[in-house]
Amino acid sequence: MIVFIGFVRDLRKDAARKTVTNASVTRTNQPFDIKFKLFLAIMTVFTLGNSSDFFLIMRAQNVQAPLVQIAIMMMVFNAVYAAVSTPMGVLSDKLGRRRILALGWIIYGLVYLGFALATDIWQIWLLFAAYGVYYGTTQGVASAFIADLVPAERRGSAYGLF
C-alpha cells in the first residue's frame, strides 16, 4: 500500500493517448496452431488430475506431523521452488522445453507415489522439497513453452487460455 501511495503516479492524459496511438495493435483471428492446442489439452487434463496441495498437508497430518512443522515444510517447498526455477529455465533453453517438462512430470508422479507410501515425518519433509523441485521445473518452463509455440501477436490470448 505504501508503495502505491508513495511511488505510483498516473500518466498524463496526453502521454497515455500518445502511448496508445503509437502502439502497434495487431488483431488476428487466426486459429492457434495444432501444437499449441495439443499442449493446452495435455495441460488441461494434467491440471484436472492434479490434486489440491491441501491433500498433501492432510497427508502430512496423517503421518503425525505437527502443524508447525507442516508450515515450515510449506516454506521449504516455496524456497526450493524459487531456487530451482531459474536453473531449470536455463536448462530448458539448452535441452529443450519438452524434456524439462517431461522431467518435471516424472518428478510429480514420483512425489505423489512417495506421499502415498510415506510412513515417517522425515519422508514428508523430503517429499515437500521434491514437490518444490516439480513446481520449479514445470511452472516457468510451461509459460516459456507457450512463447515458443505461439506467434508474438497471439501470446496474450494464448496465456489467457493457458
Contact map, one row per residue, 1 for C-alpha under 8 A:
111110000000000000000000000000000000000000000000000000000000000000000000000000000000000000000000000000000000000000000000000000000000000000000000000000000000000000
111111000000000000000000000000000000000000000000000000000000000000000000000000000000000000000000000000000000000000000000000000000000000000000000000000000000000000
111111110000000000000000000000000000000000000000000000000000000000000000000000000000000000000000000000000000000000000000000000000000000000000000000000000000000000
111111110000000000000000000000000000000000000000000000000000000000000000000000000000000000000000000000000000000000000000000000000000000000000000000000000000000000
111111110000000000000000000000000000000000000000000000000000000000000000000000000000000000000000000000000000000000000000000000000000000000000000000000000000000000
011111110000000000000000000000000000000000000000000000000000000000000000000000000000000000000000000000000000000000000000000000000000000000000000000000000000000000
001111111000000000000000000000000000000000000000000000000000000000000000000000000000000000000000000000000000000000000000000000000000000000000000000000000000000000
001111111100000000000000000000000000000000000000000000000000000000000000000000000000000000000000000000000000000000000000000000000000000000000000000000000000000000
000000111110000000000000000000000000000000000000000000000000000000000000000000000000000000000000000000000000000000000000000000000000000000000000000000000000000000
000000011111000000000000000000000000000000000000000000000000000000000000000000000000000000000000000000000000000000000000000000000000000000000000000000000000000000
000000001111101100000000000000000000000000000000000000000000000000000000000000000000000000000000000000000000000000000000000000000000000000000000000000000000000000
000000000111111100000000000000000000000000000000000000000000000000000000000000000000000000000000000000000000000000000000000000000000000000000000000000000000000000
000000000011111110000000000000000000000000000000000000000000000000000000000000000000000000000000000000000000000000000000000000000000000000000000000000000000000000
000000000001111111000000000000000000000000000000000000000000000000000000000000000000000000000000000000000000000000000000000000000000000000000000000000000000000000
000000000011111111100000000000000000000000000000000000000000000000000000000000000000000000000000000000000000000000000000000000000000000000000000000000000000000000
000000000011111111110000000000000000000000000000000000000000000000000000000000000000000000000000000000000000000000000000000000000000000000000000000000000000000000
000000000000111111111000000000000000000000000000000000000000000000000000000000000000000000000000000000000000000000000000000000000000000000000000000000000000000000
000000000000011111111100000000000000000000000000000000000000000000000000000000000000000000000000000000000000000000000000000000000000000000000000000000000000000000
000000000000001111111110000000000000000000000000000000000000000000000000000000000000000000000000000000000000000000000000000000000000000000000000000000000000000000
000000000000000111111110000000000000000000000000000000000000000000000000000000000000000000000000000000000000000000000000000000000000000000000000000000000000000000
000000000000000011111111000000000000000000000000000000000000000000000000000000000000000000000000000000000000000000000000000000000000000000000000000000000000000000
000000000000000001111111000000000000000000000000000000000000000000000000000000000000000000000000000000000000000000000000000000000000000000000000000000000000000000
000000000000000000111111100000000000000000000000000000000000000000000000000000000000000000000000000000000000000000000000000000000000000000000000000000000000000000
000000000000000000001111110000000000000000000000000000000000000000000000000000000000000000000000000000000000000000000000000000000000000000000000000000000000000000
000000000000000000000011111000000000000000000000000000000000000000000000000000000000000000000000000000000000000000000000000000000000000000000000000000000000000000
000000000000000000000001111100000000000000000000000000000000000000000000000000000000000000000000000000000000000000000000000000000000000000000000000000001000000000
000000000000000000000000111110000000000000000000000000000000000000000000000000000000000000000000000000000000000000000000000000000000000000000000000000001000000000
000000000000000000000000011111000000000000000000000000000000000000000000000000000000000000000000000000000000000000000000000000000000000000000000000000001100000000
000000000000000000000000001111100000000000000000000000000000000000000000000000000000000000000000000000000000000000000000000000000000000000000000000000000000000000
000000000000000000000000000111110000000000000000000000000000000000000000000000000000000000000000000000000000000000000000000000000000000000000000000000000000000000
000000000000000000000000000011111000000000000000000000000000000000000000000000000000000000000000000000000000000000000000000000000000000000000000000000000000000000
000000000000000000000000000001111101100000000000000000000000000000000000000000000000000000000000000000000000000000000000000000000000000000000000000001000000000000
000000000000000000000000000000111111100000000000000000000000000000000000000000000000000000000000000000000000000000000000000000000000000000000000000011000000000000
000000000000000000000000000000011111110000000000000000000000000000000000000000000000000000000000000000000000000000000000000000000000000000000000000000000000000000
000000000000000000000000000000001111111000000000000000000000000000000000000000000000000000000000000000000000000000000000000000000000000000000000000010000000000000
000000000000000000000000000000011111111100000000000000000000000000000000000000000000000000000000000000000000000000000000000000000000000000000000010011000000000000
000000000000000000000000000000011111111110000000000000000000000000000000000000000000000000000000000000000000000000000000000000000000000000000000000000000000000000
000000000000000000000000000000000111111111000000000000000000000000000000000000000000000000000000000000000000000000000000000000000000000000000000000000000000000000
000000000000000000000000000000000011111111100000000000000000000000000000000000000000000000000000000000000000000000000000000000000000000000000000000000000000000000
000000000000000000000000000000000001111111110000000000000000000000000000000000000000000000000000000000000000000000000000000000000000000000000000000000000000000011
000000000000000000000000000000000000111111111000000000000000000000000000000000000000000000000000000000000000000000000000000000000000000000000000000000000000000000
000000000000000000000000000000000000011111111100000000000000000000000000000000000000000000000000000000000000000000000000000000000000000000000000000000000000000000
000000000000000000000000000000000000001111111110000000000000000000000000000000000000000000000000000000000000000000000000000000000000000000000000000000000000000000
000000000000000000000000000000000000000111111111000000000000000000000000000000000000000000000000000000000000000000000000000000000000000000000000000000000000000000
000000000000000000000000000000000000000011111111100000000000000000000000000000000000000000000000000000000000000000000000000000000000000000000000000000000000000000
000000000000000000000000000000000000000001111111110000000000000000000000000000000000000000000000000000000000000000000000000000000000000000000000000000000000000000
000000000000000000000000000000000000000000111111110000000000000000000000000000000000000000000000000000000000000000000000000000000000000000000000000000000000000000
000000000000000000000000000000000000000000011111111000000000000000000000000000000000000000000000000000000000000000000000000000000000000000000000000000000000000000
000000000000000000000000000000000000000000001111111000000000000000000000000000000000000000000000000000000000000000000000000000000000000000000000000000000000000000
000000000000000000000000000000000000000000000111111100000000000000000000000000000000000000000000000000000000000000000000000000000000000000000000000000000000000000
000000000000000000000000000000000000000000000001111110100000000000000000000000000000000000000000000000000000000000000000000000000000000000000000000000000000000000
000000000000000000000000000000000000000000000000011111110000000000000000000000000000000000000000000000000000000000000000000000000000000000000000000000000000000000
000000000000000000000000000000000000000000000000001111111000000000000000000000000000000000000000000000000000000000000000000000000000000000000000000000000000000000
000000000000000000000000000000000000000000000000000111111100000000000000000000000000000000000000000000000000000000000000000000000000000000000000000000000000000000
000000000000000000000000000000000000000000000000001111111110000000000000000000000000000000000000000000000000000000000000000000000000000000000000000000000000000000
000000000000000000000000000000000000000000000000000111111111000000000000000000000000000000000000000000000000000000100000000000000000000000000000000000000000000000
000000000000000000000000000000000000000000000000000011111111100000000100000000000000000000000000000000000000000000000000000000000000000000000000000000000000000000
000000000000000000000000000000000000000000000000000001111111110000000000000000000000000000000000000000000000000000000000000000000000000000000000000000000000000000
000000000000000000000000000000000000000000000000000000111111111000000000000000000000000000000000000000000000000000100000000000000000000000000000000000000000000000
000000000000000000000000000000000000000000000000000000011111111110000100000000000000000000000000000000000000000000000000100100000000000000000000000000000000000000
000000000000000000000000000000000000000000000000000000001111111111100100000000000000000000000000000000000000000000000000000000000000000000000000000000000000000000
000000000000000000000000000000000000000000000000000000000111111110000000000000000000000000000000000000000000000000000000000000000000000000000000000000000000000000
000000000000000000000000000000000000000000000000000000000011111110000000000000000000000000000000000000000000000000000111100000000000000000000000000000000000000000
000000000000000000000000000000000000000000000000000000000001111111000000000000000000000000000000000000000000000000000000100000000000000000000000000000000000000000
000000000000000000000000000000000000000000000000000000000001111111101100000000000000000000000000000000000000000000000000100000000000000000000000000000000000000000
000000000000000000000000000000000000000000000000000000000000100111111100000000000000000000000000000000000000000000000000000000000000000000000000000000000000000000
000000000000000000000000000000000000000000000000000000000000100011111110000000000000000000000000000000000000000000000000000000000000000000000000000000000000000000
000000000000000000000000000000000000000000000000000000000000000001111111000000000000000000000000000000000000000000000000000000000000000000000000000000000000000000
000000000000000000000000000000000000000000000000000000000000000011111111100000000000000000000000000000000000000000000000000000000000000000000000000000000000000000
000000000000000000000000000000000000000000000000000000001001100011111111110000000000000000000000000000000000000000000000000000000000000000000000000000000000000000
000000000000000000000000000000000000000000000000000000000000000000111111111000000000000000000000000000000000000000000000000000000000000000000000000000000000000000
000000000000000000000000000000000000000000000000000000000000000000011111111100000000000000000000000000000000000000000000000000000000000000000000000000000000000000
000000000000000000000000000000000000000000000000000000000000000000001111111110000000000000000000000000000000000000000000000010011000000000000000000000000000000000
000000000000000000000000000000000000000000000000000000000000000000000111111111000000000000000000000000000000000000000000000000010000000000000000000000000000000000
000000000000000000000000000000000000000000000000000000000000000000000011111111100000000000000000000000000000000000000000000000000000000000000000000000000000000000
000000000000000000000000000000000000000000000000000000000000000000000001111111110000000000000000000000000000000000000000000000011001000000000000000000000000000000
000000000000000000000000000000000000000000000000000000000000000000000000111111111000000000000000000000000000000000000000000000011111000000000000000000000000000000
000000000000000000000000000000000000000000000000000000000000000000000000011111111100000000000000000000000000000000000000000000000001000000000000000000000000000000
000000000000000000000000000000000000000000000000000000000000000000000000001111111110000000000000000000000000000000000000000000000001000000000000000000000000000000
000000000000000000000000000000000000000000000000000000000000000000000000000111111111000000000000000000000000000000000000000000001001100100000000000000000000000000
000000000000000000000000000000000000000000000000000000000000000000000000000011111111100000000000000000000000000000000000000000000001111100000000000000000000000000
000000000000000000000000000000000000000000000000000000000000000000000000000001111111110000000000000000000000000000000000000000000000000100000000000000000000000000
000000000000000000000000000000000000000000000000000000000000000000000000000000111111111000000000000000000000000000000000000000000000000100000000000000000000000000
000000000000000000000000000000000000000000000000000000000000000000000000000000011111111100000000000000000000000000000000000000000001100110000000000000000000000000
000000000000000000000000000000000000000000000000000000000000000000000000000000001111111110000000000000000000000000000000000000000000001110110000000000000000000000
000000000000000000000000000000000000000000000000000000000000000000000000000000000111111111000000000000000000000000000000000000000000000100000000000000000000000000
000000000000000000000000000000000000000000000000000000000000000000000000000000000011111111100000000000000000000000000000000000000000000000000000000000000000000000
000000000000000000000000000000000000000000000000000000000000000000000000000000000001111111110000000100000000000000000000000000000000000110001000000000000000000000
000000000000000000000000000000000000000000000000000000000000000000000000000000000000111111111000000000000000000000000000000000000000000010011000000000000000000000
000000000000000000000000000000000000000000000000000000000000000000000000000000000000011111111100000000000000000000000000000000000000000000000000000000000000000000
000000000000000000000000000000000000000000000000000000000000000000000000000000000000001111111111000100000000000000000000000000000000000000000000000000000000000000
000000000000000000000000000000000000000000000000000000000000000000000000000000000000000111111111101100000000000000000000000000000000000000001000000000000000000000
000000000000000000000000000000000000000000000000000000000000000000000000000000000000000011111111100000000000000000000000000000000000000000000000000000000000000000
000000000000000000000000000000000000000000000000000000000000000000000000000000000000000001111111000000000000000000000000000000000000000000000000000000000000000000
000000000000000000000000000000000000000000000000000000000000000000000000000000000000000000111111101100000000000000000000000000000000000000000000000000000000000000
000000000000000000000000000000000000000000000000000000000000000000000000000000000000000000111111111100000000000000000000000000000000000000000000000000000000000000
000000000000000000000000000000000000000000000000000000000000000000000000000000000000000000011011111110000000000000000000000000000000000000001101100000000000000000
000000000000000000000000000000000000000000000000000000000000000000000000000000000000000000000001111111000000000000000000000000000000000000000000100000000000000000
000000000000000000000000000000000000000000000000000000000000000000000000000000000000000000010011111111100000000000000000000000000000000000000000000000000000000000
000000000000000000000000000000000000000000000000000000000000000000000000000000000000000100110011111111110000000000000000000000000000000011001000000000000000000000
000000000000000000000000000000000000000000000000000000000000000000000000000000000000000000000000111111111000000000000000000000000000000011001100000000000000000000
000000000000000000000000000000000000000000000000000000000000000000000000000000000000000000000000011111111100000000000000000000000000000000000000000000000000000000
000000000000000000000000000000000000000000000000000000000000000000000000000000000000000000000000001111111110000000000000000000000000000010000000000000000000000000
000000000000000000000000000000000000000000000000000000000000000000000000000000000000000000000000000111111111000000000000000000000000111011000000000000000000000000
000000000000000000000000000000000000000000000000000000000000000000000000000000000000000000000000000011111111100000000000000000000000010001000000000000000000000000
000000000000000000000000000000000000000000000000000000000000000000000000000000000000000000000000000001111111110000000000000000000000000000000000000000000000000000
000000000000000000000000000000000000000000000000000000000000000000000000000000000000000000000000000000111111111000000000000000000110110000000000000000000000000000
000000000000000000000000000000000000000000000000000000000000000000000000000000000000000000000000000000011111111100000000000000000010010000000000000000000000000000
000000000000000000000000000000000000000000000000000000000000000000000000000000000000000000000000000000001111111110000000000000000000000000000000000000000000000000
000000000000000000000000000000000000000000000000000000000000000000000000000000000000000000000000000000000111111111000000000000000000000000000000000000000000000000
000000000000000000000000000000000000000000000000000000000000000000000000000000000000000000000000000000000011111111100000000000100110000000000000000000000000000000
000000000000000000000000000000000000000000000000000000000000000000000000000000000000000000000000000000000001111111110000000000000000000000000000000000000000000000
000000000000000000000000000000000000000000000000000000000000000000000000000000000000000000000000000000000000111111111000000000000000000000000000000000000000000000
000000000000000000000000000000000000000000000000000000000000000000000000000000000000000000000000000000000000011111111100000000100000000000000000000000000000000000
000000000000000000000000000000000000000000000000000000010010000000000000000000000000000000000000000000000000001111111100000100100000000000000000000000000000000000
000000000000000000000000000000000000000000000000000000000000000000000000000000000000000000000000000000000000000111111100000000000000000000000000000000000000000000
000000000000000000000000000000000000000000000000000000000000000000000000000000000000000000000000000000000000000011111110000000000000000000000000000000000000000000
000000000000000000000000000000000000000000000000000000000000001000000000000000000000000000000000000000000000000001111111101100000000000000000000000000000000000000
000000000000000000000000000000000000000000000000000000000000001000000000000000000000000000000000000000000000000000001111101000000000000000000000000000000000000000
000000000000000000000000000000000000000000000000000000000000001000000000000000000000000000000000000000000000000000000111111100000000000000000000000000000000000000
000000000000000000000000000000000000000000000000000000000001001110000000000000000000000000000000000000000000000000000111111110000000000000000000000000000000000000
000000000000000000000000000000000000000000000000000000000000000000000000000000000000000000000000000000000000000000000001111111000000000000000000000000000000000000
000000000000000000000000000000000000000000000000000000000000000000000000000000000000000000000000000000000000000000000111111111100000000000000000000000000000000000
000000000000000000000000000000000000000000000000000000000001000000000000000000000000000000000000000000000000000000100101111111110000000000000000000000000000000000
000000000000000000000000000000000000000000000000000000000000000000000000100000000000000000000000000000000000000000000000111111111000000000000000000000000000000000
000000000000000000000000000000000000000000000000000000000000000000000000000000000000000000000000000000000000000000000000011111111100000000000000000000000000000000
000000000000000000000000000000000000000000000000000000000000000000000000000000000000000000000000000000000000001001100000001111111110000000000000000000000000000000
000000000000000000000000000000000000000000000000000000000000000000000000110110000000000000000000000000000000000000000000000111111111000000000000000000000000000000
000000000000000000000000000000000000000000000000000000000000000000000000100110010000000000000000000000000000000000000000000011111111100000000000000000000000000000
000000000000000000000000000000000000000000000000000000000000000000000000000010000000000000000000000000000010001000000000000001111111110000000000000000000000000000
000000000000000000000000000000000000000000000000000000000000000000000000000010000000000000000000000000000011001000000000000000111111111000000000000000000000000000
000000000000000000000000000000000000000000000000000000000000000000000000000111111001000000000000000000000000000000000000000000011111111100000000000000000000000000
000000000000000000000000000000000000000000000000000000000000000000000000000000011001000000000000000000010010000000000000000000001111111110000000000000000000000000
000000000000000000000000000000000000000000000000000000000000000000000000000000001000000000000000000000011011000000000000000000000111111111000000000000000000000000
000000000000000000000000000000000000000000000000000000000000000000000000000000001000100000000000000000010000000000000000000000000011111111100000000000000000000000
000000000000000000000000000000000000000000000000000000000000000000000000000000011111110100000000000000000000000000000000000000000001111111110000000000000000000000
000000000000000000000000000000000000000000000000000000000000000000000000000000000001100110000000000110110000000000000000000000000000111111111000000000000000000000
000000000000000000000000000000000000000000000000000000000000000000000000000000000000000000000000000110011000000000000000000000000000011111111100000000000000000000
000000000000000000000000000000000000000000000000000000000000000000000000000000000000100000000000000000000000000000000000000000000000001111111110000000000000000000
000000000000000000000000000000000000000000000000000000000000000000000000000000000000100010000000000000000000000000000000000000000000000111111111000000000000000000
000000000000000000000000000000000000000000000000000000000000000000000000000000000000000110010000100110000000000000000000000000000000000011111111100000000000000000
000000000000000000000000000000000000000000000000000000000000000000000000000000000000000000000000100010000000000000000000000000000000000001111111110000000000000000
000000000000000000000000000000000000000000000000000000000000000000000000000000000000000000000000000000000000000000000000000000000000000000111111111000000000001000
000000000000000000000000000000000000000000000000000000000000000000000000000000000000000000000000100000000000000000000000000000000000000000011111111100000000000000
000000000000000000000000000000000000000000000000000000000000000000000000000000000000000000000000110000000000000000000000000000000000000000001111111110000000000000
000000000000000000000000000000000001000000000000000000000000000000000000000000000000000000000000000000000000000000000000000000000000000000000111111111000010011000
000000000000000000000000000000000000000000000000000000000000000000000000000000000000000000000000000000000000000000000000000000000000000000000011111111110010000000
000000000000000000000000000000000000000000000000000000000000000000000000000000000000000000000000000000000000000000000000000000000000000000000001111111100000000000
000000000000000000000000000000001011000000000000000000000000000000000000000000000000000000000000000000000000000000000000000000000000000000000000111111100000000000
000000000000000000000000000000011001000000000000000000000000000000000000000000000000000000000000000000000000000000000000000000000000000000000000011111110110010000
000000000000000000000000000000000000000000000000000000000000000000000000000000000000000000000000000000000000000000000000000000000000000000000000001111111110000000
000000000000000000000000000000000000000000000000000000000000000000000000000000000000000000000000000000000000000000000000000000000000000000000000001001111110000000
000000000000000000000000011100000000000000000000000000000000000000000000000000000000000000000000000000000000000000000000000000000000000000000000000000111111000000
000000000000000000000000000100000000000000000000000000000000000000000000000000000000000000000000000000000000000000000000000000000000000000000000000001111111110000
000000000000000000000000000000000000000000000000000000000000000000000000000000000000000000000000000000000000000000000000000000000000000000000000011001111111111000
000000000000000000000000000000000000000000000000000000000000000000000000000000000000000000000000000000000000000000000000000000000000000000000000000000001111111100
000000000000000000000000000000000000000000000000000000000000000000000000000000000000000000000000000000000000000000000000000000000000000000000000000000000111111110
000000000000000000000000000000000000000000000000000000000000000000000000000000000000000000000000000000000000000000000000000000000000000000000000010001000111111111
000000000000000000000000000000000000000000000000000000000000000000000000000000000000000000000000000000000000000000000000000000000000000000000010010000000011111111
000000000000000000000000000000000000000000000000000000000000000000000000000000000000000000000000000000000000000000000000000000000000000000000000000000000001111111
000000000000000000000000000000000000000100000000000000000000000000000000000000000000000000000000000000000000000000000000000000000000000000000000000000000000111111
000000000000000000000000000000000000000100000000000000000000000000000000000000000000000000000000000000000000000000000000000000000000000000000000000000000000011111
